[in-house]
Amino acid sequence: MKSANSGTKPASRQGRAAKVIASIEDAEHLDGPAFALANAVALPQRIGGTPGQRVQNALHGTWFGHPIHPSLVAIPIGTWTLAVVLDTLASVGAIKGTAIDRTSDILVKAGAVGAVGAALTGLSDWHQTHGRSRRVGLVHAAVNSTALGIQVASIVLRSGGHRIAGRLASAASWGFMFAGSYLGGHLVYRLRQGVDQADRSVVPRGYHPVLPETDLQEDQPCRVEVWDEVERAQIPVVLVRHRGRISAMGARCSHMGGPLDEGWVLNGGLICPWHGSRYDLESGQPLDGPSTCPQPRYHVRVQDGMVEIQREQDPGSTAVTPQEADAARRAEAIPDKTASAPQGRKADEVLFEHHQLLRGLFRRIEAMPADDPERRDILRTLASELEIHEHIEDRIFYPAVQPVSEDVSIAYAEHQALADLLAATLKLSTASPAFEEHIRALHTAVDHHASSEETSMFLEAQRLGDRRLRELGHELETTMEEERTSRFQSAFRHLKISLLESVGKAG
């Protein structure tokens, strides 16, 4: 009899690495050396004054808009990996010649130069971290420094004619580099070091009053909050009156989430109280690091003695502002004198009907006996209709409603998730318990997707106007009919479904 934990081997293998990471994060004895090293790293900049600050900004990547460290790390990873590959092939006799040896030597030296740059930029970023991030970063630096030291030894050995020893040293260094890279990935993807920590909410989409103008004092940051219904959270914004002009930006520092409303104004910039990043009041761009990412910006106006703000949307944002919605409505309201009034159903009505068709197919499958062979046929019909539904929405409906709905990008993502779950379901025997579980999950997922569209996107689509929706409805119905009657399209879907059923079949 299998134990309840019989299927946990992959998790336990992953758990060994997690335990090592956890032991490093919990190693309080590292705090003393880390504190001393961080102070040593910061001292030259403090002594250097303004020039020292400029050097720090350059190492952080403030001028670049992104941290420099990840870019430089790619140099030793790429060059040392290629050097190990060439060394290995040369050692087993797969390739020969002095040109190969010279190439490996150059790669090792180039990687060492890149590693020095990566170390300098990494130290500059690291000395602004704290707690477990600082501990993991210290070990990350120590492991990578060991890798660099071994590669320097490899360079010396290679130069002295001890090529085999040099190759072995490079291979050992690569192992340390791999471990160091793992720790670096943990710092970024788990501990969120170097990623944008600001609130990027799109609210308020239109001008929204936040406080009386008289409450703002010169050069005294003031925190206000706006409600984001989607995030179900209050979004903090900091207002600053400087030289009579009111500016607004996100109150969470993009570097580490520090409270900018508790900071202070210096030389036209707002300084974060945690790590000293300074942001331009007008543009939100970082003037001094360690931050490299601009703050969310807000348009400001004063109406009837109240300060009102509107989110300045980031490039590529899916937010639909009142101005954009009005523009889309006006554009669709312009009559085409050469075109006749569109007839037939609106796009949302056509898609709702297809949603109901999909729901009906699910109910038929779930009501059938597990051993009924017709179950597989209905499943294939369901798969075909889901394919058609995805096609007409992705190609026709979503592009049309994107100017008036913020749900399109999420709907695209849900289509991918539905396709993945459908593929897994098709591989299962329709008589198996696993199939019952998967078909229920797929039914829930499709119903969630359809209901979300019906209660949100379809309502927002009404901004396009009756004429445009009927034009889209006609296009949707025509395309669906072509998809169903075209021999080529039907054969292609049949082939795709057959492949999904047969390749990697779970039984």
C-alpha positions as CSV (number, residue, x, y, z in Angstrom):
1,M,0.0,0.0,0.0
2,K,1.4,3.4,-1.0
3,S,1.8,6.0,1.7
4,A,0.2,9.4,1.5
5,N,3.5,10.9,0.7
6,S,4.5,8.5,-2.0
7,G,4.3,11.1,-4.7
8,T,6.5,13.7,-3.1
9,K,9.9,12.8,-4.4
10,P,10.3,15.7,-6.7
11,A,9.3,18.1,-3.9
12,S,11.8,16.5,-1.6
13,R,14.6,16.9,-4.2
14,Q,13.7,20.5,-4.5
15,G,13.5,20.7,-0.7
16,R,17.2,19.9,-0.3
17,A,18.1,23.1,-2.1
18,A,15.4,25.0,-0.2
19,K,16.9,23.8,3.1
20,V,20.3,25.1,2.2
21,I,18.8,28.5,1.2
22,A,16.8,28.6,4.4
23,S,19.9,27.9,6.5
24,I,21.7,30.8,4.8
25,E,18.7,33.1,5.4
26,D,18.6,32.1,9.0
27,A,22.3,32.5,9.6
28,E,22.4,35.5,11.9
29,H,26.2,35.1,12.5
30,L,26.6,36.4,8.9
31,D,25.2,39.8,10.0
32,G,28.4,41.1,11.6
33,P,30.7,40.5,8.6
34,A,27.9,41.7,6.2
35,F,27.5,44.9,8.1
36,A,31.2,45.6,8.1
37,L,31.6,44.9,4.4
38,A,28.5,47.0,3.6
39,N,30.1,50.0,5.4
40,A,33.4,49.4,3.6
41,V,31.6,49.5,0.3
42,A,29.7,52.7,1.1
43,L,32.7,54.5,2.5
44,P,34.4,55.5,-0.9
45,Q,31.2,57.1,-2.1
46,R,30.7,59.0,1.1
47,I,34.3,60.3,0.9
48,G,34.0,61.1,-2.8
49,G,30.9,63.4,-2.3
50,T,29.2,64.3,-5.6
51,P,31.7,62.4,-7.8
52,G,31.3,59.4,-5.6
53,Q,27.6,59.6,-5.9
54,R,27.9,59.7,-9.7
55,V,30.1,56.5,-9.6
56,Q,27.5,54.8,-7.4
57,N,24.7,55.8,-9.8
58,A,26.7,54.4,-12.7
59,L,27.2,51.1,-10.8
60,H,23.6,50.8,-9.8
61,G,22.4,51.6,-13.4
62,T,20.4,54.6,-12.5
63,W,21.4,56.2,-15.8
64,F,20.4,53.0,-17.6
65,G,16.9,52.5,-16.3
66,H,17.7,49.0,-15.1
67,P,20.3,47.4,-12.8
68,I,23.6,46.9,-14.6
69,H,24.6,43.8,-12.6
70,P,22.4,41.2,-14.5
71,S,23.8,42.4,-17.8
72,L,27.4,42.0,-16.7
73,V,26.7,38.6,-15.1
74,A,25.9,37.2,-18.5
75,I,29.5,37.7,-19.6
76,P,31.2,35.2,-17.3
77,I,28.3,32.8,-17.5
78,G,28.5,32.7,-21.3
79,T,32.2,32.8,-21.8
80,W,33.1,30.3,-19.0
81,T,30.4,27.9,-20.1
82,L,31.7,27.9,-23.7
83,A,35.3,27.5,-22.4
84,V,34.3,24.4,-20.4
85,V,32.6,23.0,-23.5
86,L,35.6,23.5,-25.7
87,D,38.0,22.2,-23.0
88,T,35.8,19.1,-22.6
89,L,35.7,18.4,-26.3
90,A,39.4,18.9,-26.6
91,S,40.1,16.6,-23.7
92,V,38.2,13.7,-25.2
93,G,39.7,14.3,-28.6
94,A,36.6,15.5,-30.4
95,I,38.4,18.7,-31.5
96,K,42.0,19.4,-31.8
97,G,44.4,22.3,-32.5
98,T,46.1,25.2,-30.8
99,A,43.4,27.5,-32.1
100,I,40.9,25.8,-29.8
101,D,43.2,26.2,-26.8
102,R,43.8,29.8,-27.6
103,T,40.0,30.4,-27.9
104,S,39.4,28.7,-24.5
105,D,42.1,30.9,-22.9
106,I,40.6,34.1,-24.4
107,L,37.1,33.0,-23.1
108,V,38.4,32.4,-19.6
109,K,40.2,35.8,-19.5
110,A,37.1,37.7,-21.0
111,G,34.9,36.0,-18.4
112,A,37.2,37.1,-15.6
113,V,37.1,40.7,-16.7
114,G,33.3,40.5,-16.9
115,A,33.2,38.9,-13.5
116,V,35.1,41.8,-12.0
117,G,32.5,44.2,-13.4
118,A,29.7,42.0,-12.2
119,A,31.3,42.0,-8.7
120,L,31.6,45.8,-8.5
121,T,28.0,46.4,-9.6
122,G,26.7,43.5,-7.4
123,L,28.4,44.9,-4.3
124,S,27.0,48.4,-5.1
125,D,23.5,46.9,-5.2
126,W,24.0,44.5,-2.3
127,H,25.2,47.0,0.3
128,Q,21.7,48.6,0.3
129,T,20.0,45.2,1.3
130,H,19.1,44.0,4.8
131,G,18.1,41.0,6.7
132,R,18.0,37.6,4.9
133,S,18.6,39.3,1.5
134,R,21.9,40.6,2.8
135,R,22.9,37.2,4.1
136,V,22.0,35.4,0.9
137,G,23.8,38.1,-1.1
138,L,26.9,37.8,1.1
139,V,27.1,34.0,0.4
140,H,26.3,34.7,-3.3
141,A,29.3,37.1,-3.5
142,A,31.6,34.7,-1.7
143,V,30.7,31.8,-4.0
144,N,31.2,33.9,-7.1
145,S,34.4,35.4,-5.8
146,T,35.6,31.8,-5.3
147,A,34.7,31.0,-8.9
148,L,36.6,34.1,-10.0
149,G,39.7,33.2,-7.9
150,I,39.8,29.7,-9.4
151,Q,39.5,31.1,-12.9
152,V,42.5,33.4,-12.2
153,A,44.4,30.3,-11.1
154,S,43.3,28.6,-14.3
155,I,44.7,31.5,-16.3
156,V,48.0,31.2,-14.5
157,L,48.1,27.4,-15.1
158,R,47.3,27.8,-18.8
159,S,49.9,30.5,-19.2
160,G,52.5,28.2,-17.6
161,G,51.8,25.3,-19.9
162,H,49.8,23.3,-17.4
163,R,46.7,23.0,-19.6
164,I,45.1,19.9,-18.1
165,A,45.3,21.5,-14.6
166,G,43.9,24.7,-16.1
167,R,41.0,22.9,-17.6
168,L,40.2,21.2,-14.4
169,A,40.3,24.5,-12.5
170,S,37.9,26.1,-15.0
171,A,35.5,23.1,-14.6
172,A,35.6,23.5,-10.8
173,S,35.1,27.3,-11.2
174,W,32.1,26.6,-13.4
175,G,30.5,24.6,-10.6
176,F,30.9,27.4,-8.1
177,M,29.5,29.9,-10.7
178,F,26.5,27.7,-11.1
179,A,25.8,27.6,-7.4
180,G,26.3,31.4,-7.2
181,S,23.9,31.9,-10.1
182,Y,21.3,29.8,-8.2
183,L,21.7,32.1,-5.2
184,G,21.4,35.2,-7.4
185,G,18.2,33.8,-8.9
186,H,16.8,33.3,-5.4
187,L,17.6,36.9,-4.6
188,V,15.6,38.2,-7.5
189,Y,12.8,35.7,-8.0
190,R,12.1,34.8,-4.4
191,L,13.3,37.8,-2.3
192,R,12.5,40.3,-5.0
193,Q,15.8,42.2,-5.0
194,G,16.2,44.5,-7.9
195,V,12.6,44.4,-9.1
196,D,10.1,47.2,-9.2
197,Q,8.4,47.6,-5.9
198,A,6.2,50.5,-6.7
199,D,2.4,50.3,-6.9
200,R,1.6,50.2,-10.6
201,S,-2.2,50.5,-10.3
202,V,-4.0,52.2,-13.1
203,V,-6.3,54.2,-10.8
204,P,-7.6,56.8,-10.8
205,R,-8.4,56.5,-14.6
206,G,-10.0,59.9,-14.5
207,Y,-9.5,63.0,-12.3
208,H,-10.3,62.2,-8.7
209,P,-10.3,64.7,-5.8
210,V,-8.0,63.7,-3.0
211,L,-7.6,66.6,-0.6
212,P,-8.1,70.4,-0.2
213,E,-5.3,72.5,-1.7
214,T,-4.8,74.4,1.5
215,D,-3.7,71.2,3.3
216,L,-0.5,71.1,1.2
217,Q,2.5,72.9,2.7
218,E,5.6,73.9,0.7
219,D,8.1,71.0,0.5
220,Q,6.1,68.9,2.9
221,P,5.2,65.5,1.3
222,C,1.6,64.5,1.9
223,R,0.2,61.0,1.5
224,V,-3.2,60.3,0.0
225,E,-4.9,57.1,-1.0
226,V,-7.1,56.0,-3.9
227,W,-9.2,52.8,-4.0
228,D,-8.4,50.2,-6.6
229,E,-11.5,48.0,-7.0
230,V,-9.6,45.3,-9.0
231,E,-6.8,45.0,-6.5
232,R,-9.1,45.5,-3.6
233,A,-6.6,47.8,-2.0
234,Q,-5.8,51.4,-1.2
235,I,-3.1,52.8,-3.5
236,P,-0.8,55.3,-1.8
237,V,0.2,58.5,-3.6
238,V,2.5,61.3,-2.4
239,L,1.8,64.9,-3.2
240,V,4.4,67.6,-3.0
241,R,4.1,71.4,-3.4
242,H,7.4,72.7,-4.5
243,R,7.9,76.3,-5.5
244,G,4.2,76.7,-5.9
245,R,3.7,73.7,-8.2
246,I,2.0,70.5,-7.1
247,S,3.4,67.2,-8.2
248,A,2.2,63.6,-7.5
249,M,3.9,60.2,-7.7
250,G,3.5,56.7,-6.2
251,A,4.2,56.7,-2.5
252,R,5.9,53.3,-2.5
253,C,9.6,53.6,-3.6
254,S,10.3,51.5,-6.6
255,H,13.6,50.3,-5.1
256,M,12.4,48.6,-2.0
257,G,9.0,49.9,-1.3
258,G,10.0,52.7,1.1
259,P,7.4,55.3,2.1
260,L,8.2,58.4,0.0
261,D,5.6,60.4,1.9
262,E,8.0,60.2,4.9
263,G,10.9,61.5,2.9
264,W,12.1,65.0,2.2
265,V,12.7,67.4,-0.7
266,L,16.3,68.2,-1.8
267,N,17.4,69.9,-5.0
268,G,14.1,69.4,-6.8
269,G,13.8,65.8,-5.9
270,L,12.0,63.6,-3.3
271,I,14.3,61.4,-1.3
272,C,13.3,58.0,0.0
273,P,14.0,57.7,3.8
274,W,15.1,54.1,3.6
275,H,17.9,54.0,1.1
276,G,18.3,57.6,-0.2
277,S,17.0,57.2,-3.8
278,R,16.1,60.7,-5.1
279,Y,13.2,61.1,-7.6
280,D,12.6,64.1,-9.8
281,L,9.4,65.8,-8.7
282,E,8.3,66.6,-12.3
283,S,9.1,63.3,-14.1
284,G,9.4,60.7,-11.3
285,Q,12.7,59.6,-12.8
286,P,15.4,58.6,-10.3
287,L,18.1,61.2,-10.0
288,D,20.2,59.3,-7.5
289,G,20.3,55.5,-6.8
290,P,20.1,52.9,-5.7
291,S,16.8,53.0,-7.6
292,T,16.9,52.6,-11.3
293,C,13.1,52.6,-12.0
294,P,10.9,55.7,-12.3
295,Q,8.0,56.2,-10.0
296,P,4.3,56.0,-11.2
297,R,3.2,59.5,-12.2
298,Y,-0.1,61.4,-11.8
299,H,-1.5,64.4,-13.6
300,V,-2.6,67.1,-11.1
301,R,-5.1,69.9,-11.3
302,V,-6.9,72.0,-8.8
303,Q,-10.7,72.4,-9.1
304,D,-12.8,74.4,-6.7
305,G,-10.0,74.3,-4.1
306,M,-9.6,70.5,-4.3
307,V,-6.5,68.8,-5.6
308,E,-7.4,66.2,-8.2
309,I,-5.2,63.5,-9.6
310,Q,-5.3,61.2,-12.6
311,R,-2.9,58.3,-13.2
312,E,-0.5,59.0,-16.0
313,Q,-0.7,55.6,-17.7
314,D,2.5,53.7,-18.5
315,P,3.3,52.9,-22.2
316,G,1.4,49.9,-23.3
317,S,-1.0,50.0,-20.4
318,T,-4.4,48.3,-20.9
319,A,-6.2,50.9,-18.8
320,V,-9.2,52.6,-20.5
321,T,-9.4,56.2,-19.4
322,P,-12.7,58.2,-19.7
323,Q,-11.1,60.2,-22.5
324,E,-10.3,57.0,-24.5
325,A,-13.7,55.5,-23.9
326,D,-15.3,58.8,-25.1
327,A,-13.1,58.9,-28.2
328,A,-14.0,55.3,-29.1
329,R,-17.7,56.0,-28.6
330,R,-17.5,59.1,-30.8
331,A,-15.6,57.3,-33.5
332,E,-18.2,54.5,-33.7
333,A,-21.0,57.1,-33.6
334,I,-19.9,58.7,-36.9
335,P,-22.3,57.3,-39.5
336,D,-21.1,55.7,-42.8
337,K,-23.5,57.1,-45.3
338,T,-22.5,54.5,-47.9
339,A,-23.3,51.5,-45.6
340,S,-26.7,50.2,-44.8
341,A,-27.8,49.7,-41.3
342,P,-26.4,46.4,-40.0
343,Q,-28.8,43.6,-39.3
344,G,-28.7,40.5,-37.1
345,R,-27.5,40.0,-33.6
346,K,-24.8,41.9,-31.6
347,A,-21.4,40.3,-30.9
348,D,-22.1,39.8,-27.2
349,E,-25.3,37.9,-28.1
350,V,-23.5,35.7,-30.6
351,L,-20.8,34.9,-28.1
352,F,-23.2,34.3,-25.2
353,E,-25.0,31.8,-27.3
354,H,-21.7,30.0,-28.0
355,H,-21.0,30.0,-24.3
356,Q,-24.3,28.3,-23.7
357,L,-23.4,25.7,-26.4
358,L,-20.1,24.9,-24.6
359,R,-21.8,24.7,-21.2
360,G,-24.3,22.2,-22.7
361,L,-21.6,20.0,-24.1
362,F,-20.0,19.9,-20.7
363,R,-23.3,18.8,-19.1
364,R,-23.7,16.1,-21.6
365,I,-20.3,14.6,-21.0
366,E,-20.7,14.8,-17.2
367,A,-24.1,13.1,-17.4
368,M,-22.9,10.1,-19.5
369,P,-21.8,6.8,-17.9
370,A,-18.0,6.7,-17.6
371,D,-17.8,3.7,-20.0
372,D,-20.0,5.2,-22.7
373,P,-17.9,5.3,-25.9
374,E,-19.9,8.3,-27.2
375,R,-18.2,10.3,-24.4
376,R,-15.0,10.6,-26.4
377,D,-17.0,11.8,-29.5
378,I,-18.7,14.6,-27.5
379,L,-15.3,15.5,-25.9
380,R,-13.8,15.9,-29.4
381,T,-16.8,18.1,-30.4
382,L,-16.2,20.2,-27.3
383,A,-12.5,20.5,-28.2
384,S,-13.4,21.6,-31.7
385,E,-15.9,24.2,-30.5
386,L,-13.4,25.5,-27.9
387,E,-10.8,25.9,-30.7
388,I,-13.4,27.8,-32.8
389,H,-14.4,30.0,-29.9
390,E,-10.8,30.9,-29.1
391,H,-10.1,31.7,-32.8
392,I,-13.1,34.1,-33.3
393,E,-12.5,35.9,-30.0
394,D,-8.7,36.3,-30.5
395,R,-9.0,37.4,-34.1
396,I,-12.2,39.4,-34.2
397,F,-13.8,40.3,-30.9
398,Y,-10.8,41.1,-28.6
399,P,-9.1,43.5,-31.0
400,A,-12.4,45.3,-31.5
401,V,-13.1,45.8,-27.8
402,Q,-9.6,46.5,-26.6
403,P,-10.0,50.3,-26.8
404,V,-12.9,50.1,-24.4
405,S,-12.1,47.1,-22.1
406,E,-9.2,46.4,-19.8
407,D,-10.1,42.7,-19.6
408,V,-8.6,41.7,-23.0
409,S,-5.1,40.8,-21.9
410,I,-6.5,38.7,-19.1
411,A,-8.9,37.0,-21.5
412,Y,-6.0,36.1,-23.8
413,A,-4.1,34.6,-20.9
414,E,-7.2,32.6,-19.9
415,H,-7.4,31.2,-23.4
416,Q,-3.9,29.8,-23.0
417,A,-4.7,28.3,-19.7
418,L,-7.9,26.7,-21.1
419,A,-5.9,25.2,-24.0
420,D,-3.4,23.7,-21.7
421,L,-6.1,22.1,-19.5
422,L,-8.0,20.8,-22.5
423,A,-4.8,19.2,-23.9
424,A,-4.2,17.4,-20.6
425,T,-7.9,16.3,-20.5
426,L,-7.8,14.9,-24.0
427,K,-5.0,12.5,-23.2
428,L,-7.0,10.8,-20.5
429,S,-9.3,7.8,-20.8
430,T,-12.9,9.0,-20.5
431,A,-13.6,6.1,-18.2
432,S,-10.8,7.0,-15.7
433,P,-11.3,8.9,-12.4
434,A,-8.6,11.3,-13.5
435,F,-10.7,12.3,-16.5
436,E,-13.7,13.0,-14.2
437,E,-11.5,15.3,-12.2
438,H,-10.0,17.1,-15.2
439,I,-13.4,17.5,-17.0
440,R,-14.8,19.2,-13.9
441,A,-11.8,21.5,-13.7
442,L,-12.1,22.3,-17.4
443,H,-15.8,23.0,-17.0
444,T,-15.2,25.3,-14.1
445,A,-12.4,27.1,-16.0
446,V,-14.5,27.6,-19.1
447,D,-17.5,28.8,-17.1
448,H,-15.3,31.2,-15.2
449,H,-13.9,32.6,-18.4
450,A,-17.4,32.9,-20.0
451,S,-19.0,34.4,-16.9
452,S,-16.2,37.0,-16.6
453,E,-16.8,38.1,-20.2
454,E,-20.6,38.2,-19.7
455,T,-20.4,40.3,-16.6
456,S,-17.6,42.7,-17.6
457,M,-16.3,42.7,-21.1
458,F,-19.7,42.4,-22.8
459,L,-20.9,45.3,-20.8
460,E,-17.9,47.4,-21.6
461,A,-18.3,46.5,-25.3
462,Q,-21.6,48.4,-25.4
463,R,-19.5,51.6,-25.6
464,L,-18.8,50.6,-29.2
465,G,-22.4,51.3,-30.1
466,D,-25.2,49.1,-31.5
467,R,-24.0,49.5,-35.1
468,R,-20.5,48.3,-34.5
469,L,-21.6,45.4,-32.3
470,R,-23.9,44.2,-35.0
471,E,-21.1,44.4,-37.5
472,L,-19.0,42.3,-35.2
473,G,-21.8,39.9,-34.6
474,H,-22.2,39.3,-38.3
475,E,-18.4,38.8,-38.7
476,L,-18.4,36.3,-35.8
477,E,-21.3,34.3,-37.2
478,T,-19.8,34.2,-40.7
479,T,-16.4,33.1,-39.4
480,M,-17.9,30.4,-37.2
481,E,-19.9,29.0,-40.1
482,E,-16.7,29.0,-42.3
483,E,-14.8,27.2,-39.5
484,R,-17.4,24.5,-39.2
485,T,-18.0,23.9,-42.9
486,S,-14.5,24.3,-44.3
487,R,-13.0,20.9,-45.0
488,F,-9.5,22.2,-44.6
489,Q,-10.2,23.8,-41.2
490,S,-12.1,20.7,-40.0
491,A,-9.3,18.4,-41.1
492,F,-6.7,20.6,-39.4
493,R,-8.7,20.6,-36.1
494,H,-9.2,16.9,-36.3
495,L,-5.4,16.4,-36.8
496,K,-4.6,18.7,-33.9
497,I,-7.1,17.0,-31.6
498,S,-5.8,13.5,-32.6
499,L,-2.2,14.6,-31.8
500,L,-3.2,16.0,-28.4
501,E,-5.0,12.7,-27.6
502,S,-2.2,10.4,-28.7
503,V,1.1,12.1,-28.0
504,G,2.1,11.6,-24.3
505,K,-1.2,9.8,-23.6
506,A,-1.7,9.2,-19.9
507,G,-4.2,6.4,-20.2
